[in-house]
Every structure is written in structure tokens, then in C-alpha cells.
Amino acid sequence: MTSSYFNEWLDEYNDYMRLYEIFGNEEYLEEAKEVLASLKAVVLKYKRHNMIVCKIKSNEIHAF
């Protein structure tokens, strides 16, 4: 996964937070939280994927 995806999500998060700070509208804060939750979910999925790939490539037998 390229870092451009992460950068786009972080830019979107920062934009919503800036709008929230300027206007104080709670909807911007909720959008920022949703972007952050999505980013965290993708990072977790990416870490799990890497862990699985490492186990597949190793010579050891792993239990599930």
C-alpha cells in the first residue's frame, strides 16, 4: 500500500479538523472522526496482511 493513500486520508482529516476549529460545527468533527476510524481500520488490516505474509514465507509451522 502506498503512502499516498495515507496522506490523502490525513489531509482529509486535517481539513475537517480545521473547519471544525474555524466554524465549530460538530458535523465537521464527526467527519474527522470517521476518517480517522477508517484510517485506523486500514492500518490494522495492512498489519494483519503483513503478519500473514511473513508466516507464509517462514519455514515454521504456525497455529491459528
DRENDOLUM-541089 format. One record per residue (C-alpha): residue in one letter; x, y, z. Coordinates in steps of 0.5 Angstrom, whole numbers, plus 500, padded with zeros to 3 digits. Last residue first. Example, Ala and Ser with C-alpha at 12.3 -4.5 7.8 and 13.67 -1.06 7.14 Angstrom:
BEGIN
   kolpa     x     y     z
       S   527   498   514
       A   525   491   516
# end
This chain:
BEGIN
   kolpa     x     y     z
       F   492   459   528
       A   498   455   529
       H   504   456   525
       I   509   451   522
       E   516   454   521
       N   520   456   515
       S   517   463   514
       K   514   466   508
       I   507   464   510
       K   508   467   517
       C   511   473   514
       V   505   474   509
       I   500   473   515
       M   504   478   519
       N   504   483   513
       H   496   482   512
       R   495   483   519
       K   499   490   519
       Y   495   492   513
       K   488   491   516
       L   490   495   522
       V   493   501   518
       V   486   500   514
       A   482   500   520
       K   486   506   523
       L   485   510   517
       S   477   509   517
       A   477   511   524
       L   481   517   523
       V   476   519   517
       E   470   518   521
       K   473   522   527
       A   474   528   522
       E   467   527   519
       E   464   527   527
       L   469   534   528
       Y   466   537   522
       E   459   535   524
       E   460   539   530
       N   460   546   527
       G   465   550   531
       F   467   554   525
       I   474   555   525
       E   476   550   529
       Y   471   545   526
       L   474   547   519
       R   481   546   521
       M   479   539   524
       Y   476   537   517
       D   482   539   513
       N   486   536   518
       Y   482   529   517
       E   482   530   509
       D   490   531   509
       L   491   525   514
       W   487   521   509
       E   490   523   503
       N   497   522   506
       F   495   515   508
       Y   493   514   501
       S   499   517   498
       S   504   512   503
       T   503   507   498
       M   500   500   500
# end
